[in-house]
Amino acid sequence: MSRSSTSTSKTYIVEHLDPELGPWSALEYLTIATESDATGATFCLSSVAKELVVPQELQNLPGTVIETRSVEELYKTDKSHICLLDPAAADELSPEDGARFDVFLFGGILGDDPPRGEAEPSVDVPQESTVTDRTSELRKKGFHSRRLGPLQMTTDTAVRVTQTIVQQQVRLTDIKFVDHPVLRIDEHESTEMPFRYMADEKGMPIMPNGMIELIKKDAEKGFGDLL
């Protein structure tokens, strides 16, 4: 799966069990693929339904692999070098894990609450029920596991945090986060995102390009349905 045989090469696998690919997930996957390639890592989207049409932009990104096979099929014989990012894991991911593992597995979105807003706007946030079940399944398959702290993260945030820890050798406790940021939809409405995000140099949440616009569009559509 990895593009390099060196011990520092990393592969980030996201299991996509949904038969469709919504705009939210598409933006996250494009971001993960772009950031992974920039660090010399490989991004693999696994368990993709054969009938799912994956955007050409994502398929064409260097270092991106689209797989219809599940992670169990991809790694039938040796799971010792694979780390499952699991909220129920006993140990936090550490820089030392970068030397132990070269494949990092994510079940998908790590969040289970709808956004909470001053006017309860309707924002199309992916849910966690399928992911929780899938992570539970993978937990039973014998994968080593680590967690990324107590709070829920979006998929691209979880991968970004993992990259920062294992590739840049930064401890989880030294990473700056923004928890449950409030996004202003307009002068009257706002919505609170139920996730933890990495913070940029200005202390703002790092999100995929176009994500804020998508959230605002979905919120406005929700308001319109109420009129």
C-alpha positions in Angstrom: 0.0 0.0 0.0 2.8 2.4 0.7 4.7 4.2 -2.0 8.0 3.8 -0.3 9.8 0.9 1.4 11.5 3.2 3.9 10.6 2.9 7.6 9.4 6.6 7.7 6.8 6.1 5.0 3.2 6.3 6.3 -0.2 5.2 5.0 -3.5 6.7 6.3 -6.5 4.5 5.6 -10.1 5.7 5.9 -12.8 3.1 5.6 -15.7 4.5 3.6 -18.8 2.3 4.2 -21.4 4.8 2.9 -22.7 3.8 -0.6 -22.7 7.5 -1.4 -20.1 10.3 -1.1 -21.5 13.5 0.1 -19.9 17.0 -0.3 -18.7 17.1 3.3 -16.8 13.8 3.0 -15.5 14.7 -0.4 -13.9 17.9 0.9 -12.4 16.0 3.9 -10.9 13.3 1.6 -9.4 15.9 -0.8 -7.8 17.6 2.2 -6.4 14.4 3.6 -5.1 13.3 0.3 -3.4 16.6 -0.4 -1.9 16.9 3.0 -0.7 13.3 3.0 1.0 13.7 -0.3 2.7 16.8 0.9 4.3 14.8 3.7 5.3 11.9 1.5 2.5 9.7 2.8 -0.1 7.6 1.1 -3.9 8.1 1.5 -6.1 5.1 1.0 -9.9 5.1 0.9 -10.9 1.5 1.5 -14.2 -0.4 1.4 -15.5 1.9 -1.4 -18.6 0.5 -3.0 -18.0 -0.5 -6.6 -20.9 1.5 -7.9 -19.7 4.7 -6.0 -18.5 7.4 -8.4 -15.4 8.9 -6.8 -14.6 12.5 -8.0 -11.9 12.5 -10.6 -10.1 15.3 -8.7 -9.6 12.8 -5.8 -8.7 9.9 -8.0 -6.0 11.9 -9.8 -4.2 13.2 -6.6 -0.7 11.7 -6.2 -0.4 9.1 -3.6 -4.1 8.4 -3.4 -5.4 4.9 -3.6 -9.1 4.0 -4.0 -9.8 0.5 -2.8 -13.0 -1.6 -3.0 -11.4 -4.1 -0.6 -11.7 -3.7 3.1 -8.7 -3.3 5.4 -9.1 -6.9 6.5 -8.6 -8.0 2.9 -5.7 -5.6 2.3 -3.8 -6.9 5.4 -4.8 -10.5 5.9 -1.6 -11.8 7.2 0.2 -9.1 9.2 -1.6 -6.5 11.4 1.4 -5.8 13.6 2.3 -2.6 11.8 -1.2 -1.2 11.7 -2.7 1.2 14.3 -6.4 1.6 14.7 -7.4 5.1 15.9 -10.0 4.2 18.5 -11.7 6.4 21.0 -11.9 3.4 23.4 -8.2 2.7 23.2 -6.3 2.6 26.5 -3.3 4.6 25.3 -2.9 7.9 23.6 -1.0 8.1 20.2 2.6 9.2 20.8 5.6 10.2 18.7 7.2 6.9 19.6 4.3 5.1 17.7 5.7 6.5 14.5 8.6 4.0 14.7 6.2 1.1 15.6 3.5 1.6 13.0 3.5 2.6 9.4 -0.3 2.2 8.7 -2.9 4.2 10.5 -6.6 3.2 10.2 -9.6 5.5 10.7 -13.2 4.3 10.8 -14.5 7.7 9.5 -16.1 10.7 11.1 -15.4 10.9 14.8 -18.5 12.8 15.9 -22.0 11.9 16.9 -23.8 15.1 17.6 -25.6 17.6 15.3 -24.4 21.2 15.5 -25.9 23.3 18.2 -26.9 26.8 17.2 -28.6 29.8 18.6 -31.4 29.2 16.2 -30.9 25.5 15.8 -29.9 25.7 12.1 -30.0 22.5 10.0 -26.5 21.6 9.0 -25.7 18.4 7.2 -23.1 16.9 9.6 -22.1 13.2 9.1 -23.2 10.9 11.9 -21.1 8.4 13.8 -23.4 5.4 14.3 -22.0 3.4 11.3 -18.5 4.4 12.2 -18.9 3.4 15.9 -20.1 -0.1 14.8 -17.2 -0.4 12.3 -14.6 0.6 14.8 -16.1 -1.9 17.2 -15.7 -4.6 14.5 -12.1 -3.6 13.7 -11.3 -3.6 17.4 -12.1 -7.3 17.4 -9.9 -8.1 14.5 -6.6 -7.8 16.4 -5.4 -4.4 15.4 -3.3 -2.4 17.8 -5.1 0.7 18.9 -4.5 4.3 20.1 -6.7 7.2 20.8 -6.4 11.0 20.1 -7.8 12.4 23.4 -11.3 12.5 24.8 -13.1 14.8 22.3 -14.6 13.9 18.9 -12.8 15.0 15.8 -13.7 15.1 12.1 -11.9 12.6 9.9 -9.5 15.2 8.4 -8.7 16.5 11.8 -8.0 13.0 13.2 -5.6 12.3 10.3 -4.0 15.7 10.6 -3.4 15.2 14.3 -2.0 11.7 13.6 0.4 13.1 11.0 1.5 15.8 13.4 2.3 13.3 16.1 3.9 10.4 14.2 5.6 12.4 11.3 6.4 15.7 13.0 7.0 14.1 16.4 4.8 16.5 18.3 3.1 15.2 21.4 -0.7 15.3 21.6 -0.5 17.6 24.7 1.6 20.1 22.7 -0.9 20.5 19.9 -3.2 23.5 20.0 -6.9 22.8 19.5 -10.2 24.7 19.1 -13.1 22.9 20.7 -16.7 23.3 19.4 -16.1 26.5 17.4 -19.1 28.7 16.8 -19.5 29.6 13.1 -21.5 32.8 12.3 -24.0 32.1 9.5 -25.2 35.7 9.2 -25.8 38.6 11.6 -28.6 36.7 13.3 -27.7 33.1 13.2 -24.8 30.9 14.3 -24.0 27.3 14.7 -21.7 25.4 17.1 -19.7 22.5 15.5 -19.6 19.5 17.9 -16.0 18.7 17.1 -12.4 19.4 18.2 -10.2 21.0 15.5 -6.5 21.8 15.3 -5.9 25.5 15.6 -3.9 27.5 13.1 -1.3 30.2 14.0 -4.2 32.7 14.6 -6.0 30.3 16.9 -8.7 29.5 14.3 -10.0 26.0 13.5 -8.3 24.3 10.6 -11.0 23.1 8.1 -10.9 21.9 4.5 -11.1 24.7 1.9 -14.8 25.3 1.1 -16.1 23.7 4.3 -17.3 26.8 6.0 -19.1 27.8 2.8 -20.7 24.4 2.7 -21.8 24.6 6.3 -23.3 28.0 5.7 -25.1 26.9 2.6 -26.6 23.9 4.4 -27.7 26.1 7.3 -29.3 28.6 5.0 -31.1 25.8 3.2 -32.4 24.6 6.6 -33.7 28.0 7.4 -35.5 28.2 4.1 -37.2 24.9 4.7 -38.7 26.4 7.9 -40.2 29.5 6.1 
